[in-house]
Amino acid sequence: MVKLTIYLDTSSWNHLLGGQMSSLERVIRKSETCIPCYSTQTIEELLGASNETKRNELDIQLDEVGARFLETISDALGSMPTDYRITVKNSKERRQIHEDMQSFSSVGGFGLGDLLQKFIGGIGSASFEDVFQKAQTDIERLLDFDVSEFPPELAAIVTSKAEAMMEQARITQNDLLEQLSKEDGIRLEQLDPARINNFTGAGAVERIIEAAKQHDGTSVLVEKFLEEPPRIPSNRTDAHLVDPSWEKVHRLAQFLFLLGYWREPKHRKDTERARIDFSGGQADICHIANASFCGVFHTSDRPQAYLAAAVYDHLKVPTAVLLYTPKTNEETMLHAPESIQAIYE
């Protein structure tokens, strides 16, 4: 049987719980041909809700609608996802995933989020040394293996490998920190949001790249982006000739985000809230990449929806983008591919 997978963003799960989106609820509750999906990022956000009652209700809702867990698969540890599988996870398994994720810092995991935020002019009160120190702490947690129950020889091997990886991480961080010091830090310029946010529909990415090429502050960034693998052609026609992938979707979304496309001004503030919000923006990019494995991406997050639509259009991703507007209870199709991917069960 052919089934349509619908990836719901966290915002959509919240509205569904609130009794909104009645048309979507009818589809996913009664249809045997639609599969609502969620991911690791969804678990982190839903089970991270501050209100315990709502947190439990959101968790229960996943089971009530028959939602399935979309798990990305990589060829090697630490590499970009190349495939996915859809499985059923119960509440206990979801909570274990959440607990595992909480073993790392809540914002800027491995320092990457904070580093990117500093690059766009945010968290000015934190130095690059501060960012790398937090990254170091995360890496130490990751490599802190309990070898007490291992045989002595195996324990020695695991400990030796962990120490070698830790030393390599220190060397890499020191080299990058030295480079940043020589260049007095790095600041990524952005385009005028009031201008580029008007670039929507077919060819939006192509127009953004052309605008960035002509801007002194972003031309170098565009040049670096276009020359590094995986190659993403700036011309929409050429881009349509290349098969999309999770990595390409994520990379292009990140690029547009750094240029300022539908990025919120609050991300550049120097507050803890801004750091958390920026981390949420990074999670949105993961949602966009994850949803590219599904037939439909459903969200009420307007910036996220337009970012996804632009990326999917440029890379010809066979995933429709539906933007839900709570005030009017309407859904708008921002990206309607020629064909929508489905799975067979």
C-alpha positions in Angstrom: 0.0 0.0 0.0 1.2 3.5 -0.9 1.5 5.8 2.1 2.1 9.5 2.5 4.5 10.6 5.2 3.7 14.0 6.8 6.5 15.5 8.9 5.0 17.9 11.6 7.2 20.6 13.0 7.0 21.1 16.8 4.7 24.1 16.3 2.2 21.9 14.4 2.2 19.3 17.2 1.4 22.1 19.7 -1.5 23.5 17.6 -2.8 20.0 17.1 -2.9 19.5 20.8 -4.7 22.8 21.2 -7.6 21.5 19.1 -6.7 23.5 16.0 -5.9 22.2 12.5 -9.1 20.1 12.4 -8.6 19.2 8.7 -5.1 17.8 9.3 -6.3 16.0 12.4 -9.0 14.2 10.4 -6.5 13.2 7.8 -3.9 11.7 10.2 -6.3 10.2 12.6 -8.6 8.4 10.2 -6.6 7.8 7.1 -4.7 4.5 6.7 -2.6 6.0 4.0 -1.0 8.9 5.9 1.8 8.6 8.5 2.6 11.6 10.8 6.3 11.7 11.6 8.6 13.3 14.2 12.3 13.2 14.8 15.0 13.5 17.5 14.7 17.3 17.3 10.9 17.0 17.9 11.5 14.8 20.9 14.0 17.3 22.4 11.5 20.2 21.9 8.3 18.4 23.0 9.7 16.7 26.0 11.6 19.9 26.9 8.3 21.8 27.5 8.5 23.6 30.8 4.9 22.7 31.8 4.9 19.0 32.9 1.2 18.5 32.1 1.6 19.8 28.6 4.8 17.8 28.2 2.9 14.6 29.0 0.0 15.5 26.8 2.3 16.2 23.8 4.0 12.8 24.4 0.7 10.9 24.6 -0.5 12.6 21.5 2.2 11.1 19.4 0.9 7.6 20.3 -2.8 8.6 19.8 -2.3 9.7 16.2 0.0 6.8 15.4 3.0 9.0 14.8 6.3 7.3 13.8 9.9 8.2 14.5 11.9 9.3 11.5 15.5 8.3 12.3 18.3 9.5 10.0 21.0 7.0 9.1 24.7 7.8 8.5 27.3 5.7 6.7 29.8 6.4 9.5 29.8 7.8 13.1 29.6 11.6 13.0 29.0 11.8 9.3 26.0 13.4 7.6 22.8 11.3 7.2 22.5 9.5 3.9 19.2 7.6 4.5 16.4 7.2 7.0 14.1 4.6 8.6 10.6 5.1 10.1 9.9 3.1 13.2 7.5 3.0 16.2 8.9 4.4 19.5 6.9 4.2 22.8 7.0 6.8 25.5 9.8 5.2 27.4 12.0 5.0 24.4 11.3 8.7 23.5 12.2 9.7 27.1 15.4 7.8 26.9 16.3 9.6 23.6 15.6 12.9 25.4 17.7 12.0 28.4 20.6 11.0 26.1 20.4 14.4 24.4 20.4 16.2 27.7 23.8 14.8 28.5 25.2 17.5 26.4 24.8 21.3 26.9 21.3 22.6 26.3 22.5 25.3 23.9 25.3 25.4 21.4 26.2 21.7 21.4 30.0 21.2 21.1 30.2 25.0 20.8 29.0 25.0 17.2 25.8 27.0 17.9 27.5 29.6 19.9 30.3 29.9 17.3 27.8 30.5 14.5 25.9 33.0 16.6 29.1 34.9 17.3 29.9 34.9 13.5 26.6 36.8 12.8 27.3 39.3 15.6 25.5 37.7 18.5 26.5 37.1 22.2 29.2 39.7 22.2 29.8 39.3 25.9 31.2 35.8 25.3 34.7 35.4 23.8 35.8 32.7 21.4 37.8 31.2 24.3 34.5 30.9 26.3 32.8 29.2 23.3 35.7 26.7 22.9 35.7 25.9 26.6 32.1 24.9 26.5 32.8 22.8 23.5 35.6 21.2 25.3 33.3 20.3 28.2 30.8 18.7 25.8 33.5 16.6 24.1 34.8 15.5 27.5 31.3 14.3 28.4 31.0 12.5 25.1 34.3 10.7 25.6 33.9 10.0 29.3 33.3 6.2 29.0 32.7 4.1 32.1 35.2 1.3 31.7 35.0 0.0 35.2 33.3 -3.2 34.1 35.4 -3.8 31.1 38.3 -6.4 31.0 41.6 -4.6 31.7 42.9 -4.9 28.2 39.7 -3.6 26.6 39.5 -0.8 29.2 43.0 0.3 28.3 42.2 0.4 24.6 39.0 2.4 25.1 40.7 4.9 27.4 43.6 5.3 25.0 41.3 5.9 22.0 39.3 8.5 24.0 42.4 10.3 25.1 43.7 10.4 21.6 40.4 11.8 20.3 40.4 14.4 23.1 43.9 15.5 22.2 43.0 15.9 18.5 39.9 18.0 19.5 42.2 20.3 21.6 44.7 20.7 18.7 41.9 21.5 16.2 40.3 24.0 18.7 43.7 25.7 19.3 44.4 26.0 15.6 41.0 27.6 14.9 41.3 29.9 17.9 44.7 31.0 16.7 43.3 31.8 13.3 40.4 33.8 14.8 42.9 35.8 16.9 44.9 36.7 13.9 41.9 37.9 12.1 40.5 39.7 15.1 37.5 37.4 15.1 35.2 36.7 12.2 32.0 38.6 11.4 29.7 37.3 8.7 27.9 40.1 7.0 24.2 39.6 6.1 21.9 40.9 3.4 19.1 43.3 4.1 16.2 41.1 5.3 13.6 43.6 4.2 14.9 43.0 0.6 15.7 39.3 0.4 12.6 38.2 2.4 10.6 39.3 -0.6 12.4 36.6 -2.7 9.8 33.8 -2.5 8.4 31.3 -4.9 10.3 29.7 -7.8 13.9 30.8 -8.1 14.1 32.5 -4.7 17.5 31.0 -3.9 18.9 32.0 -7.2 17.9 35.6 -6.6 19.4 35.6 -3.1 22.7 34.2 -4.3 22.9 36.8 -7.1 22.2 39.6 -4.5 24.9 38.2 -2.2 27.4 38.0 -5.0 26.9 41.8 -5.6 27.3 42.7 -2.0 30.9 43.3 -0.8 30.2 41.8 2.7 28.8 38.5 1.4 30.4 37.9 -1.9 33.3 35.9 -0.3 30.9 33.8 1.7 29.0 32.9 -1.5 32.2 32.1 -3.3 33.3 29.7 -0.5 29.8 28.2 -0.3 29.6 27.4 -4.0 33.1 25.9 -4.3 33.0 23.5 -1.4 31.4 20.1 -1.6 28.7 18.9 -1.7 28.4 21.2 -4.7 25.1 23.1 -5.0 24.8 25.0 -8.3 23.7 28.6 -8.0 21.6 28.3 -11.1 18.2 26.7 -10.3 18.1 24.9 -13.6 21.5 23.3 -13.0 20.5 22.5 -9.4 17.5 20.6 -10.6 19.9 18.2 -12.4 21.5 17.2 -9.2 19.9 14.7 -6.8 19.0 16.3 -3.5 20.3 14.9 -0.2 19.9 15.6 3.5 23.4 17.2 3.6 22.6 19.5 0.6 19.3 20.6 2.1 20.9 21.3 5.5 23.8 23.1 4.0 21.7 25.3 1.7 19.3 26.1 4.5 22.2 27.0 6.8 23.7 29.2 4.1 20.5 31.2 3.6 20.0 31.4 7.4 23.5 32.9 7.8 22.8 35.4 5.0 19.8 36.6 7.0 17.0 35.0 4.9 13.9 34.9 7.2 16.3 35.0 10.2 14.9 36.8 13.3 16.7 39.9 14.6 16.6 38.6 18.1 19.2 36.0 17.2 21.9 38.8 17.4 21.0 39.9 20.9 23.4 39.3 23.8 21.1 37.4 26.1 20.6 33.9 27.2 17.2 33.9 25.6 18.8 34.9 22.3 21.2 31.9 22.6 18.3 29.5 23.2 16.3 31.0 20.3 19.4 30.8 18.0 19.7 27.1 19.0 16.0 26.7 18.1 16.8 28.2 14.7 19.5 25.6 14.2 17.0 22.9 15.1 14.6 24.4 12.5 17.2 23.7 9.9 17.4 20.1 11.0 13.6 19.8 10.8 13.8 21.1 7.2 16.5 18.5 6.3 14.6 15.7 8.1 11.3 16.6 6.4 13.0 16.3 3.0 12.7 12.5 3.5 8.9 12.9 3.7 6.1 13.8 1.3 4.8 16.8 3.3 6.4 19.3 5.7 3.7 20.9 7.9 4.5 23.9 10.2 3.1 27.1 11.5 6.6 28.7 11.9 6.5 31.3 9.1 10.2 31.9 8.7 10.9 28.2 8.8 8.3 27.5 6.2 9.6 30.1 3.7 13.2 28.9 4.3 12.1 25.3 3.6 10.1 26.3 0.5 13.1 28.2 -1.0 15.5 25.3 -0.4 13.1 22.6 -1.7 12.4 24.6 -4.8 16.1 25.1 -5.6 17.1 21.5 -5.0 13.8 20.0 -6.4 13.0 18.2 -3.3 9.7 16.2 -3.7 8.3 17.5 -0.5 5.3 19.8 -0.2 5.5 22.7 2.3 2.3 23.6 4.1 2.2 26.7 6.3 -0.6 26.8 8.9 -1.8 30.2 10.1 -3.4 29.9 13.6 -5.3 33.2 13.4 -7.3 32.2 10.3 -7.0 28.4 10.6 -5.8 28.3 7.0 -3.1 26.3 5.3 -1.0 27.7 2.5 1.0 25.6 0.1 4.3 27.3 -0.2 6.0 24.6 -2.3 4.1 22.3 -4.5 6.6 19.8 -6.2 5.8 18.1 -9.5 5.6 14.8 -7.6 5.4 14.0 -3.9 7.5 11.1 -2.5 5.7 8.3 -0.8 6.6 5.0 0.8 5.2 1.5 0.2 4.2 -0.8 3.1 
